[in-house]
Amino acid sequence: MSDTLKVLMYLKNMFADMIYINGIIATELIKVTENLVAIHKGDNFINNSPCIREHENLNQSIIDIIRKYKNKTEDLERLEKHVLIHNKEEK
């Protein structure tokens, strides 16, 4: 493998990891926002808000972006389970 190809593969993997990490940060920030609103205005407010459905859609979009670039399926599955399945179990 040429040095140029090695560098390109390294960069590709690095960007995939960065997208994954940013996806984790993004989904956790959505949850933090929901929790802060629930603390401030109460669970009934957040549960009756259209934001929950919008946040689910945003989380799914984030997972889809990660799926496009992530090489390790176990990382994607772990995040998907945490973000999409875990959140549904809470309700």
Sequence and secondary structure as in RCSB ss.txt:
>XXXX:A:sequence
MSDTLKVLMYLKNMFADMIYINGIIATELIKVTENLVAIHKGDNFINNSPCIREHENLNQSIIDIIRKYKNKTED
LERLEKHVLIHNKEEK
>XXXX:A:secstr
  HHHHHHHHHHHHHHHHHHHHHHHHHHHHHHHHHHHHHHH HHHHHTSTHHHHHHHHHHHHHHHHHHH S HHH
HHHHHIIIIIHHHHH 
